[in-house]
Amino acid sequence: MHDVNITQTHNVSFIRQHNARRIVQDTREEPKPPTPPGRLPRITKLMALAIRFEHLLAKGAVRNQAELADLGHVTRTRITQIMNLLHLAPKIQEEILNLPRTLKGRDPITERHLRDIVTEADWEKQRARWQPLRKTAATVF
């Protein structure tokens, strides 16, 4: 039999959690995928935020929208505007979440553009009102 000594070396650091327990974190740097050019449109971020807020409310992490406003340091009105995006037809929500990145200049679709569409209760009418806005935005992207 051969005696083989194999040594592995890892850089580790200890992280103290909120409950004072320490955990070991491997600090090996893994290559990060390249970031695509441009930036996510703000309406995409707001749509994702509205979905996240809905989950926080559903699981009871926050009591109500007023608490969300306090935690986010924004007005209750702004929280309502963001949460109203959830009234959009699911297909429109999906399209908003998948909008192409903005390469330069202003975002072609803003939350303000969607306020009138959100007030429409019929999803078919919403989609009809969304199409011209989406086509206008498609020429900019």
Secondary structure, 3 states (H helix, E strand, C coil): CCCCCCCCCCCEEEEECCCCCEEEEECCCCCCCCCCCCECCHHHHHHHHHHHHHHHHHHCCCCCHHHHHHHHCCCHHHHHHHHHHHHCCHHHHHHHHCCCCECCCCCCCCHHHHHHHHHCCCHHHHHHHHHHHHHHHHHHC
